[in-house]
Amino acid sequence: MAVEWAKYNIRANCVSPGHIQTALTVPTWEHPVRSKYLLDRIALDRPGYPEDIVGICILLASDASAYITGAEIRVDGGCIAGGQPWPYDTDF
């Protein structure tokens, strides 16, 4: 999309939220084992909140991102970049 629509000055980007705490994910964040497992892997050591996604969406919707297209932007508190490694299962 980014390549096809660039000639029309239309930008196409993707926001990829990480582990966000919402009403639907409360059981996960309240679970003592699951929440620790997730927090051990999130560099910022906390769940994300819907408000944490707002800033990047405003940036991408504004002229401040006039030269950004074809980008995937992770908003995951550093989960992919840091924290404890995910277990690697060699049985697959």
N, C-alpha and C positions, 0 to 999 in steps of 0.2 A: 504494500500500500504506500509506504513512504516513497518508494522510487516512482511508482506510477502517478501519484498525485502531486509530487513535488512541482511539476510544471504548472500546476494550478495554484501554487502557493498554499497548499494544504499539507500540514504536518501530521504525521502519524507516529505516535509514541505509545508506550505501554508502561503503566504503573503496576508493579508486582508487590503487593503487600505481603509482609511476613505473618507471624503469629499475632493476630489482632484480637484483643479482648472485646467481645460484644455479648449481647444477651444470649446468643446461641453458643458461645464458647465458655460461658461461666463454669459449666461442669468440668471442663478440662482444666481451667485455671484453679479451681477449688480442689481438685484431686491432688493429694500429696505426692504421689509418684509421678504422674504425668506432668504436673506443673514444674517439678524439680528437673525432670528430664529436659523439658523445653528451655527453662531458664539457664541450665548448664550450657546450652548451645547458643544462647543469645548474648552477644558481647555486651550490650547495654544492661543486661541482667534484669530485664523487666519485659512484660508483654507490651505490644504496641496498642495504641488506642485509635479509634477513628480519627481523632483530631490530628494524629501524627501523619496522616495521609494528605490532609488538606493543603499544606504548604507546597508540596510538589505538584499537586493538581492546579493550584493557582499559578505557579510558575509556568507550567506547560500551556495553560490557557492564555497566558499573557504574552506581550511582545518581547518580554525578557528572554523567551525561548525561541526567538525568531529563526535561529540557526540550528535548532535541534529537531531532527526527524529521524525516524528509524531506531530510536533508542528504547531500551528496556531499562527502567529505573526501579531498583529494588528498594523498598522501604521496610527493612526487616530487622532493624536494630543491630546489624552486624552478624546476623545468624549465619549467613553464607560465608562471610569473611573471617569469622572468629568463633570463639567458644570451644567447647569440647567437640571432638570429631564425632560424626554420626557413626554408629557401629557398621562394620562392613561384614555382610553375611556371604560367605563363599559357598553356601549350599545351593545357590540358584543355578 
